Amino acid sequence: MPHSCSTSGNGYCGVQRSESSTRKSAWELSLSSIKTTNMKRFASTILYTLLLSAIVCACSDDLDIKQDYRFSVETLPLPKSLQKGETVALEFSIVREGHYEGTAYKFRYFQSEGTGTLTDSKGKSIPMNRFQPIASDDFVLIYTNMAEEQAQLDFVFEDNFGKRMEYTLTFTGKRTDEGLK
């Protein structure tokens, strides 16, 4: 039997393409395009949602500002010993790890050994075991030794957030030639 080829205008022998198969291809292309568009919309919706969440969280009134920084206390070099009646200026510095404008400091002291008087730089007597406000990070106290032997001052520094620091100063007594006779 002779083989006959009908081309029906498509140029291919034996292969007949129907319009429905061509439409199916176009339908698949259209479906693929819709899926890609939907994925892009979904991804952009997720991105916008995340961005909006970040903005809302950033605009919270509960802003956390660190206020209570650690601190230390230092003095300029001091003599190791003091004679009875000798006066020394105690030059203190509060050294902050960070600076918060609302931080306030205070101190108190106790003389655990010896006797003496402590005054501020204006000559006002400072009572023992009573907190005194500190106006500046650098301040001066005047100590007059009244002990023959050792004198020890124990300071407690505190900020308005409850952080404390203890600082001790010790002076040995100097004997004068009069005291040795």
C-alpha positions in Angstrom: 0.0 0.0 0.0 1.4 3.3 -1.0 2.1 5.7 1.7 0.4 9.0 1.3 1.4 12.1 3.1 -1.1 14.8 3.8 0.6 18.0 4.7 -2.6 20.0 5.4 -0.6 23.2 5.1 1.7 22.7 8.1 4.6 21.4 6.1 5.2 18.2 8.1 4.3 14.9 6.7 2.4 12.5 9.0 2.3 15.0 11.8 -0.9 16.7 12.3 -1.2 19.4 14.9 -4.5 20.3 16.0 -5.5 23.7 17.1 -6.3 22.4 20.6 -2.7 21.3 21.2 -1.5 24.7 20.2 -4.1 26.3 22.5 -2.9 24.0 25.3 0.6 25.3 24.9 -0.6 28.8 25.0 -2.7 27.9 28.1 0.3 26.4 29.8 2.4 29.5 29.0 -0.4 31.7 30.4 -0.6 29.5 33.5 3.2 29.6 34.0 3.1 33.4 33.6 0.3 33.7 36.2 2.3 31.5 38.6 5.4 33.6 38.2 3.4 36.8 38.8 1.7 35.3 41.8 5.1 34.3 43.3 6.4 37.8 42.7 3.3 39.3 44.4 3.6 36.9 47.3 7.4 37.7 47.8 6.8 41.4 47.6 3.9 41.1 50.1 6.2 39.2 52.5 8.9 41.9 52.1 6.4 44.7 52.7 5.1 43.0 55.8 8.6 42.5 57.2 9.5 46.1 56.5 6.3 47.4 58.1 6.9 45.2 61.2 10.4 46.6 61.5 9.1 50.2 61.2 6.4 49.6 63.8 8.9 48.0 66.2 11.4 50.8 65.7 8.8 53.4 66.6 8.0 51.9 70.0 7.7 54.2 73.0 9.6 51.7 75.0 13.0 52.8 73.8 15.7 51.2 75.9 18.4 53.7 76.8 21.2 52.5 79.0 21.4 54.8 82.1 23.3 52.9 84.8 26.9 52.7 83.7 29.6 51.3 86.0 32.0 53.8 87.5 35.2 53.9 89.5 36.8 56.4 91.9 40.4 57.6 91.7 42.5 60.1 93.8 45.6 62.0 92.9 48.6 60.6 94.7 48.5 61.1 98.5 51.2 60.9 101.2 51.6 57.6 102.9 51.9 59.1 106.3 50.5 62.2 108.2 51.6 63.8 111.4 49.1 64.7 114.0 47.5 68.0 113.0 48.7 67.7 109.4 46.1 68.4 106.6 45.9 66.9 103.1 43.7 67.6 100.1 41.9 64.5 98.9 41.3 65.2 95.1 38.7 62.6 93.9 37.7 61.8 90.3 34.7 59.7 89.3 35.6 57.8 86.2 32.5 56.8 84.3 32.3 53.9 81.7 29.5 55.8 79.9 27.8 59.1 80.3 24.1 59.5 81.1 23.1 63.1 81.8 20.7 62.1 84.6 23.2 60.3 86.7 23.9 61.8 90.2 26.5 60.6 92.7 26.8 60.8 96.5 29.3 59.6 99.1 29.6 58.9 102.8 32.6 58.0 104.9 33.5 56.4 108.1 36.8 56.7 110.0 37.5 53.1 111.0 40.9 53.9 112.5 42.3 57.0 114.2 40.7 60.4 114.5 40.5 63.4 112.3 38.1 65.8 110.5 36.9 65.9 106.9 35.6 69.1 105.3 34.6 70.1 101.8 36.7 72.6 99.8 34.7 75.5 101.4 35.6 74.4 104.9 32.1 72.9 105.8 32.5 69.9 108.1 31.2 66.6 106.7 29.5 64.3 109.2 30.3 60.6 109.2 27.9 58.0 107.8 25.7 60.6 106.1 25.4 60.6 102.3 26.6 63.9 100.7 25.8 64.9 97.1 28.6 65.2 94.7 28.2 68.2 92.4 31.0 67.4 89.9 32.9 64.3 88.8 36.1 66.0 90.1 35.9 67.3 93.7 38.2 68.0 96.7 37.8 67.1 100.3 40.2 68.2 103.1 41.3 65.8 105.8 43.0 66.9 109.0 44.7 64.0 110.9 44.4 64.0 114.7 45.8 60.5 115.3 49.3 59.7 116.5 49.2 56.3 114.8 47.4 55.1 111.7 44.2 56.7 110.3 41.8 55.0 107.9 38.9 56.5 106.0 36.4 54.2 104.3 34.3 55.8 101.6 31.2 54.5 99.9 30.3 56.1 96.6 26.8 55.5 95.1 24.9 56.6 92.0 21.2 57.2 91.8 20.7 53.8 90.2 22.1 52.0 93.2 25.5 51.1 91.9 28.1 51.3 94.8 31.8 51.5 95.0 34.0 51.3 98.2 37.2 53.2 98.5 39.7 53.2 101.4 42.4 55.6 102.3 45.0 54.7 104.9 47.6 57.1 106.4 50.3 55.9 108.8 51.3 58.2 111.7 54.5 60.1 111.6 56.2 60.6 114.9 57.9 63.8 115.5 61.1 64.2 117.5 59.0 65.7 120.3 56.9 62.5 120.4 60.0 60.3 120.8 61.4 62.2 123.9 
